[in-house]
Amino acid sequence: MSDDVQVFPGDPDEWRSVDALPGAGTGLDPTGENPGTVDENPGTLGENPGTLGGEEGEKRRRRTTWILSGLAVVLGTALVAGLMAVQRARSDPDATPAGVATAYFQALADGDAQRALSYSSSTPVTTEFLTDEILRRQTAKTPISEIRVVRESGGTTTSTVRVAVRFGDNDSEVTLRLTRADGSWKLRHSAVEVRGLPGDNAGRVLRLFGKPVTVGTIALFPGYVEFATPNPNFAVSSNEFVKPDWLLPGGVFAGQLRVRVTASPAGADAAEKAIRAAFDRCLQSTDPTPEDCPNRVRQTGAVPGSARWGKVEIPSLSRSYFNRRRGALLFSLGIIEFPVSVSTPAGPTTDVVKRYVVAEVDLFTNPPTVTF
């Protein structure tokens, strides 16, 4: 240790002698006890002109202070803004596209139809089947879980979010498209529009979640779907799942749901019984031209009430065609021979009437009615 540096145990303010410190004797008190003495001899601090001394040094120190202060303000503002953005994203799902996408599926999982619809910028063609009651019936069959954002891309006004979500036992991934309007991100569509449903007579027997389907286009949330009919003469089949990736402009056609209305086995049996009953009625008639029957005599002047019809062979009724528009089964029975005896002005006569017979069975009525 140098001889002019004196170390004193005890008071830290007295840890070295004044004479040993830089600037000693220049008018600057390094202990800070007399700071005003600097102004008495400006410009003499330090013999090296490159050191921060005098007025020039003071200017540089001030400039440095201003720069550091500015950087601190900028960094502080950015930090606060970032924290505010994170907090907003957590509290307000509209703040980010990913937040809206996950909030939409969570609303579906919670059975909250109105909240799910609120995340969309478009209005569904109908909300008849977009209710809490129906949504909860859907989620009871296919509970929604494991909602996860796979990736997100886009700009300041449009974005796409790829979401993985589980519907019951089905794992799905869907790309949702979003737009930004009035400061909020919105899905383009929150419900799947299904077009081209039966709007004819067959559509009258169609029920969706127990409600009649009276229009050709409906809207549904993704998930389980239940088509049925209350008429035992008909059968309804369809896919039981509305895919989330059908959330597209224009929706999908009913063919993608494979909605089909056909005659049920019970309806086919009822139609066969109705045809046989109609033949019995026609053959028991004594009229030469019984109403709504295929058996008619060809002779003119046949005496009313004189016809006696013989037995006929009814062909197999196993082949038929279902007319969806008329809700009817059509049976082509081919040529049938009707033996008959009838009185005419010239006397009694016998004949065999041959007719090509087509039977149409209306399944809407109970029991079904037959037209030849």
Secondary structure, 3 states (H helix, E strand, C coil): CCCCCCCCCCCHHHCCCHHHCCCCCCCCCCCCCCHHHHHHCCCCCCCCCCCCCHHHHHHHHHHHHHHHHHHHHHHHHHHHHHHHHHHHHHHCHHHCHHHHHHHHHHHHHCCCHHHHHHCECCCCCCCCCCCHHHHHHHHHHCCEEEEEEEEEEECCCEEEEEEEEEECCEEEEEEEEEEEECCEEEECCCCEEEECCCCCHHHHHCEECCEECCCCCEEECCEECCEECCCCCEEEECCCEECHHHCCCCCEEHHHHCCEEEECHHHHHHHHHHHHHHHHHHHHCCCCCCCCCCCCCCCCCCCCCCCEECCCCCCCCCCCEEECCCCEEEEEEEEEEEEEEEEECCEEEEEEEEEEEEEEEECCCCCCEEEC
